[in-house]
């Protein structure tokens, strides 16, 4: 059974291929067209997934799409009749629904075919749930999916058992924790799609002085859900005008004049950040964590299950995720590494495999390396085209020399194997440096990343050494939780210690990534520290995919060393 899952005409458009119940390939379209969070038809991603395993369009048994315009149709119609949205909003939604329906034929054309495999449209949040539970290590689990909106829903609480997912409760439009986070993100002057993670980093610099006021805007309910005070929002009247057609997605203003009247003028992108803005961010994060925990405690009461699966854009809030063990009854957690909408491509395919076709589960997601890889001949060709001569080194020498470069304070571009799926570089498309050097944060921002100085950098640590450096000793292979760094260790690894004493860690095992593990192990032998600072291999662009992109990034920035497979390049 060969099922191609798609997230199309939505932010982070992507494709994923499932063969006989096993995930074999997954990649976002942005990695090919180089436009962050690109929304449209993921044709290049679909082609790449099939090419990786030697299949063609004619081999597909099903297409699965993580949207279903007919989901909750009665509720949508009732809302429209009662609230009478503007013609502009109706037109925007109708155009998007039309695009969703034409995905199968539009994609077939890119393969030069008129054949359209049987197609299943999967409700957005159900696809999120499937993307987490069906690849988790759990036979039974509580499931929460949480984002802005998808198919008129912002939260799904569910339970997974075997190859079935049973929805328990939903939070419907217009109430959304993700939209509240977006609203405050815009108010703080961050307007690009996906900028919420910047505000999460900024929150550590402030105090939650506006928490009581924010509690009036997002009110928790006794039934375990929440509701918004819509006087502070525009989306339920003016709509959120979002652009999804073959471009970087954008969203119109969400906060209302009432929010500005209560909290002061909105910041423009060019204005400096003040303590007021830091406190707004801190209050936003604190309120988000409160509601997050409220939902999870209710879910735990409903399911009586110690295992938890999470997906959806808000599930990438690593600060909130790091508090789940402390504040809820859950004892085991699995968070989909591509928790945002790109991961819905995996979920849609697996929902067809298991929920619709009744096939038993067999896939367990222990790593995120599902994208394209490039052999040595391709790498050598790219180097020659750039006029670079680079030796091919034995693995032991390669990791030892690279580890020494890191220990010497050099910035290293590390390009290996199959590209990661999801927003995090996890050791195959990474820039790595010495976490012991406090100045490395400023050096990286000045020479490579050119990003806001308040944003943290992440530590990759040998998994078996986690408890030595972090207060919580629990595997986190996907960099989607933050743990407190032990106080006595914070001065040892200052470059990866955030303002609040946390680190958004990645635990690395030899089984998941032998080469990256060997690099950290070599650095540990040199320094006694089993951690390296890991940030994504890019410069204000999507993470590099092809060797040519890695070489270009190396040449136009002030990186010191580039390691492409077995090839070692230094300035």
C-alpha positions in Angstrom: 0.0 0.0 0.0 1.5 3.3 -1.1 -0.1 6.5 0.2 1.1 10.0 -0.5 0.1 12.5 2.1 -0.1 16.2 1.4 -0.3 19.5 3.2 -1.3 21.8 0.3 -2.4 25.4 -0.1 -1.6 26.0 3.6 1.5 27.2 5.5 4.4 24.8 5.4 3.1 22.9 2.4 4.7 19.4 2.4 4.5 15.8 1.1 5.0 12.5 2.9 5.1 9.0 1.6 3.9 5.9 3.5 4.6 2.5 2.0 3.0 -0.5 3.7 2.5 1.4 6.9 6.1 2.7 7.1 7.0 6.4 6.6 9.8 6.4 4.0 10.0 10.1 3.0 8.8 13.5 4.0 9.8 17.0 3.0 8.5 20.6 2.9 8.2 22.5 -0.3 10.1 25.4 1.1 13.3 23.4 1.0 13.1 23.4 -2.8 11.7 26.8 -3.7 13.6 28.6 -0.8 10.6 30.6 0.4 10.0 30.1 4.2 6.7 28.5 5.2 5.6 28.5 1.5 1.9 27.8 0.9 0.8 26.2 -2.3 0.9 22.9 -4.2 3.9 20.8 -2.9 4.8 19.4 -6.3 8.6 19.3 -5.9 8.2 17.7 -2.5 5.9 15.1 -3.9 8.3 14.3 -6.7 11.2 14.1 -4.2 9.4 11.7 -1.9 8.6 9.3 -4.8 12.1 9.6 -6.3 13.8 8.7 -3.0 12.3 5.2 -3.1 12.2 4.7 -6.8 8.4 5.0 -7.2 6.3 6.9 -9.8 2.9 8.5 -9.8 1.3 5.4 -11.3 2.4 3.4 -8.2 0.3 5.3 -5.8 -2.7 3.6 -4.2 -4.1 6.7 -2.4 -3.7 10.4 -2.0 -4.4 11.8 1.5 -4.9 15.5 2.1 -4.9 17.0 5.6 -7.9 19.2 5.0 -11.6 18.5 4.6 -13.7 21.5 3.6 -16.9 19.5 4.4 -15.9 18.9 8.0 -18.2 20.6 10.5 -20.1 22.1 7.6 -23.4 22.6 9.5 -21.5 24.5 12.2 -19.8 26.6 9.6 -23.0 27.4 7.9 -24.8 28.3 11.1 -22.0 30.6 12.0 -22.1 32.3 8.6 -25.9 32.7 8.7 -25.8 34.2 12.2 -22.8 36.5 11.8 -23.0 37.3 8.1 -19.2 37.6 7.3 -18.2 40.1 4.6 -18.2 39.2 0.9 -14.4 39.5 1.0 -14.1 36.8 3.6 -16.6 34.5 1.9 -14.6 34.9 -1.4 -11.3 34.2 0.4 -12.6 31.0 1.9 -14.3 29.9 -1.2 -11.1 30.3 -3.3 -9.2 28.2 -0.7 -11.8 25.5 -0.7 -11.7 25.4 -4.5 -7.9 25.0 -4.4 -8.2 22.1 -2.0 -10.6 20.2 -4.2 -8.4 20.6 -7.3 -5.2 19.3 -5.5 -5.4 15.8 -7.0 -5.8 16.9 -10.6 -3.3 19.8 -10.2 -0.7 17.4 -8.8 -1.3 14.8 -11.5 -0.5 17.4 -14.2 2.9 17.9 -12.7 3.6 14.2 -13.2 2.3 14.5 -16.8 -0.6 12.2 -16.0 -4.4 12.4 -16.1 -4.7 9.5 -13.6 -5.9 10.6 -10.1 -5.5 8.0 -7.4 -8.3 7.5 -4.9 -8.2 10.6 -2.7 -9.3 11.0 0.9 -9.7 14.4 2.6 -8.8 14.1 6.3 -10.0 16.6 8.8 -7.1 18.9 9.7 -6.9 18.2 13.4 -7.5 14.5 12.9 -4.5 14.5 10.6 -2.5 16.3 13.3 -3.6 13.6 15.8 -2.7 10.8 13.5 0.7 12.3 12.8 1.6 12.0 16.5 -0.2 8.9 17.8 0.3 6.5 14.9 4.1 7.0 15.0 4.4 7.1 18.8 5.7 4.3 20.9 2.4 4.0 22.7 -0.3 1.4 22.3 -2.7 3.7 24.2 -2.3 7.5 24.6 -4.2 10.7 25.3 -3.9 13.1 22.3 -4.1 16.9 22.1 -3.7 18.8 18.9 -3.7 22.6 19.2 -3.1 25.4 16.7 -4.6 28.5 15.2 -7.5 27.0 13.2 -8.0 24.1 10.7 -11.3 23.0 9.4 -13.1 25.4 11.9 -11.3 23.7 14.9 -8.4 25.0 17.1 -8.1 22.1 19.6 -8.9 18.4 19.5 -8.7 16.2 22.6 -8.8 12.5 21.7 -7.7 9.1 22.8 -5.7 6.6 20.7 -5.9 2.9 21.1 -4.1 0.5 18.7 -4.9 1.6 15.2 -7.9 3.8 16.1 -8.3 7.4 17.3 -11.4 8.5 19.1 -12.2 12.3 19.3 -13.4 13.4 22.7 -13.8 17.1 22.6 -13.1 20.0 20.2 -12.7 23.8 20.6 -14.3 25.5 17.6 -13.9 28.8 15.8 -13.7 31.6 16.9 -11.9 30.4 20.1 -8.2 29.6 19.7 -5.2 29.7 21.9 -3.0 29.8 18.8 -4.8 32.8 17.5 -4.4 34.6 20.8 -0.6 33.9 20.6 -0.7 35.2 17.0 -2.6 38.4 18.0 0.0 39.3 20.7 2.8 38.4 18.3 1.5 40.9 15.8 1.0 43.5 18.5 4.7 43.2 19.5 5.7 44.0 15.9 6.4 40.5 14.6 4.3 40.1 11.5 6.0 37.3 9.5 4.2 33.9 9.4 5.6 31.7 12.1 7.1 34.5 14.2 5.5 33.2 17.4 8.7 31.4 18.3 10.5 34.7 18.6 8.0 35.9 21.2 8.5 32.7 23.2 12.3 33.6 23.3 11.5 37.2 24.3 9.3 36.1 27.1 12.2 35.0 29.3 13.4 38.6 29.5 10.2 39.9 31.1 7.8 39.5 34.0 4.2 38.4 33.6 2.8 41.7 34.9 -0.2 41.6 32.6 -1.2 38.0 33.5 -4.4 38.9 35.3 -5.5 41.1 32.4 -4.7 38.4 29.9 -6.8 35.9 32.0 -9.8 38.1 31.2 -9.1 37.8 27.5 -8.7 34.0 27.5 -11.0 32.4 30.1 -10.7 28.8 31.1 -14.0 26.9 31.5 -15.1 24.2 33.9 -15.5 21.7 31.1 -11.7 21.7 30.5 -11.7 24.1 27.5 -11.5 27.9 27.2 -13.1 30.9 25.4 -11.9 34.2 24.1 -13.2 37.6 25.0 -13.8 38.5 21.4 -13.9 42.3 22.0 -10.1 42.1 21.8 -10.0 40.4 18.4 -11.0 41.1 14.8 -11.0 37.6 13.3 -14.6 36.8 14.1 -15.9 39.9 12.3 -13.2 41.0 9.7 -11.8 37.5 9.3 -8.1 36.5 9.1 -7.3 37.3 5.5 -4.6 34.7 4.8 -2.8 34.2 1.5 -2.2 30.5 0.6 -1.6 30.6 -3.2 2.0 29.7 -4.1 3.7 32.2 -1.9 4.8 32.9 1.7 1.7 33.0 3.8 0.6 36.2 5.4 -2.2 37.0 7.9 -4.2 40.2 8.4 -4.3 42.1 11.7 -6.0 40.1 14.5 -5.9 42.5 17.5 -8.7 45.1 17.9 -8.7 48.7 19.0 -9.8 47.5 22.4 -6.5 45.7 22.9 -4.5 48.8 21.9 -6.6 51.0 24.2 -5.9 48.7 27.2 -2.2 47.8 26.5 -0.9 50.8 24.6 0.2 51.4 21.0 1.3 48.4 19.0 5.0 48.2 18.3 6.2 48.6 14.8 9.0 46.3 13.5 11.5 49.1 13.5 10.9 50.3 17.1 13.2 49.1 19.9 11.9 46.5 22.3 11.2 47.9 25.8 10.5 46.3 29.2 6.8 46.8 28.4 7.1 44.6 25.4 9.1 42.0 27.3 6.5 41.9 30.0 3.7 41.5 27.4 5.6 38.5 26.0 6.2 37.0 29.4 2.5 37.4 30.3 1.5 35.8 27.0 3.7 32.8 27.6 2.5 32.4 31.2 -1.1 32.6 30.2 -0.5 30.1 27.3 1.1 27.7 29.7 -1.9 28.0 32.1 -4.4 27.2 29.4 -2.2 24.5 28.0 -2.0 22.8 31.4 -5.7 23.3 32.0 -6.5 21.4 28.7 -4.1 18.6 29.5 -5.3 18.1 33.1 -8.8 17.7 31.8 -7.6 15.3 29.1 -5.8 13.2 31.7 -9.1 13.0 33.7 -11.0 11.9 30.7 -8.6 9.3 29.4 -6.9 8.0 32.7 -3.9 7.3 30.5 -0.3 8.3 31.5 0.9 8.6 27.9 0.5 11.8 25.9 0.8 12.7 22.2 0.9 16.3 21.0 0.8 17.9 17.6 -0.3 21.2 16.0 1.6 24.5 15.8 1.1 25.4 19.5 2.6 22.0 20.4 6.0 23.5 19.2 5.9 25.8 22.2 8.9 24.2 23.8 8.6 26.2 27.0 5.1 25.0 27.7 6.1 21.4 26.8 8.9 21.5 29.3 6.4 22.0 32.1 4.1 19.1 31.3 5.8 16.6 33.7 5.8 19.1 36.5 2.2 20.3 36.2 0.2 17.4 34.8 -0.3 13.7 35.5 1.3 12.6 32.2 4.5 10.5 32.6 5.4 9.7 29.0 5.2 12.2 26.2 5.6 12.0 22.4 5.6 15.2 20.4 5.7 15.0 16.6 8.9 16.8 15.4 7.0 18.3 12.5 4.1 19.3 14.8 3.0 22.2 12.6 1.0 21.8 9.4 3.8 20.2 7.4 3.5 17.1 9.7 -0.2 16.9 8.7 1.0 15.3 5.5 2.3 12.3 7.5 -0.9 12.3 9.6 -3.2 12.3 6.5 -1.4 9.3 5.0 -1.4 7.4 8.3 -5.1 8.2 8.9 -5.9 6.5 5.6 -3.6 3.5 6.4 -5.0 2.9 9.9 -8.3 4.7 10.6 -9.9 4.2 7.2 -8.3 1.0 5.9 -7.9 -0.7 9.4 -4.3 -1.7 8.9 -2.2 -2.5 12.0 0.4 0.0 13.1 4.1 -0.7 12.5 5.8 2.7 12.2 7.7 4.3 15.2 9.3 7.7 14.7 12.7 7.7 16.4 14.3 10.3 14.2 13.4 13.1 11.8 15.7 12.3 8.9 13.2 11.8 6.1 14.3 14.3 3.5 16.6 14.0 0.5 20.3 12.9 0.7 23.1 13.5 -1.7 26.0 11.2 -2.5 29.7 12.0 -2.6 29.7 12.4 -6.4 27.0 15.1 -6.2 28.8 16.8 -3.4 32.1 16.8 -5.3 30.5 18.2 -8.3 29.0 21.1 -6.3 32.4 21.8 -4.7 34.1 21.8 -8.1 31.5 24.2 -9.5 32.3 26.6 -6.7 36.0 26.2 -7.4 36.7 24.4 -4.1 39.0 21.5 -3.7 38.2 19.5 -0.5 39.8 16.3 0.8 37.7 13.3 1.6 38.6 12.2 5.1 38.0 8.9 7.0 35.2 9.2 9.5 37.4 9.1 12.6 39.7 11.8 11.3 36.7 13.9 10.1 35.0 14.0 13.4 38.2 14.6 15.4 39.3 17.5 13.2 35.8 19.0 13.2 35.5 18.6 17.0 38.9 20.4 17.3 37.6 23.2 15.1 34.6 23.6 17.4 36.8 23.6 20.5 39.0 26.2 18.9 36.0 28.6 18.6 35.4 28.1 14.9 31.9 28.1 13.3 31.2 24.8 11.5 28.6 24.1 8.8 27.7 20.4 9.2 25.9 18.8 6.2 25.2 15.1 6.4 22.8 12.4 5.2 19.1 12.9 4.8 17.6 16.3 5.6 15.4 16.7 8.7 11.7 17.0 8.3 10.2 19.7 10.5 11.4 23.2 11.6 14.5 22.0 13.6 18.0 21.2 12.3 18.9 18.0 14.3 22.4 17.3 13.2 22.2 16.8 9.5 21.7 20.4 8.3 23.3 22.2 11.3 25.7 24.9 12.2 27.6 23.8 15.3 29.8 25.7 17.7 31.3 25.6 21.2 28.7 26.1 23.9 31.3 27.0 26.5 32.0 30.3 24.9 29.4 32.9 26.0 30.4 35.2 23.1 29.3 32.6 20.6 25.7 33.9 20.7 26.8 37.3 19.5 29.3 35.9 17.1 26.7 33.7 15.4 24.3 36.5 15.2 26.9 38.9 13.7 28.6 36.6 11.3 25.9 34.1 10.3 22.3 34.3 11.6 21.6 38.0 11.6 18.7 37.6 13.9 17.3 39.1 17.1 19.8 38.9 20.1 17.1 37.7 22.6 16.6 34.4 20.7 18.3 31.4 22.3 20.5 28.8 20.8 20.0 25.1 21.4 22.2 22.4 22.9 22.7 18.9 21.4 23.8 16.5 24.2 24.7 12.8 24.3 21.5 11.2 25.5 23.0 9.2 28.3 24.6 12.4 29.8 21.4 14.4 30.0 20.9 14.1 33.8 24.4 15.6 34.4 23.4 18.9 32.8 19.6 19.2 33.0 17.3 18.9 36.0 14.9 16.6 34.0 16.5 13.4 32.6 14.1 12.5 29.9 14.8 11.9 26.2 14.1 14.8 23.9 15.3 13.9 20.4 13.4 16.5 18.5 14.2 19.8 20.3 10.6 20.5 21.2 10.9 20.8 25.0 13.0 23.1 27.2 14.4 21.8 30.5 16.1 23.7 33.3 19.9 23.5 33.1 21.4 22.7 36.4 22.7 25.8 38.1 26.2 24.5 38.6 26.4 23.8 34.8 25.0 27.0 33.5 28.4 28.8 33.7 30.0 25.9 31.8 27.6 26.1 28.8 26.6 29.8 28.7 26.0 30.0 25.0 23.1 27.5 25.2 21.7 28.8 28.6 18.7 31.1 28.0 17.9 34.1 30.2 15.6 31.9 32.4 18.2 29.2 32.9 16.7 26.8 30.4 17.9 25.0 27.2 15.8 23.7 24.3 17.7 20.5 24.1 18.2 17.7 21.6 19.2 14.3 23.1 21.3 12.4 20.6 21.7 8.7 20.5 24.1 6.6 18.4 21.2 4.7 16.9 19.4 7.8 15.7 22.4 9.6 14.2 25.7 7.8 14.4 27.8 10.5 12.8 26.4 13.4 14.8 26.8 11.3 18.0 30.4 10.7 17.0 31.0 14.4 16.6 29.7 15.3 20.0 31.5 12.3 21.5 34.8 13.6 20.0 34.1 17.1 21.4 33.5 15.6 24.8 36.9 13.8 24.6 38.6 17.1 23.9 36.7 19.3 26.4 34.9 17.1 28.9 31.6 18.7 27.8 29.2 16.3 26.0 27.3 19.1 24.3 27.6 21.3 21.2 25.5 24.3 20.3 23.3 23.4 17.3 21.5 25.9 15.1 19.9 25.5 11.7 22.2 25.7 8.6 20.7 28.8 7.0 20.9 32.6 6.9 17.4 34.1 6.9 16.1 31.4 4.6 14.8 27.9 4.8 17.3 25.3 6.1 19.7 24.3 3.3 18.7 21.2 1.3 21.2 20.7 -1.5 25.1 20.8 -1.3 25.0 23.9 -3.5 22.9 25.8 -0.9 25.3 24.8 1.9 28.3 26.0 -0.1 26.6 29.3 -1.0 25.7 29.9 2.7 29.3 29.1 3.7 30.8 31.4 1.1 28.5 34.4 1.7 28.8 34.3 5.5 31.8 34.2 7.8 31.7 30.5 8.6 35.1 28.9 9.2 34.6 25.3 8.3 32.3 23.3 6.1 31.8 19.6 6.3 29.8 18.1 3.4 29.5 14.3 3.9 33.1 13.2 4.1 34.5 16.4 2.5 36.2 18.9 4.8 36.5 22.5 3.7 38.2 25.3 5.7 39.1 28.8 5.0 
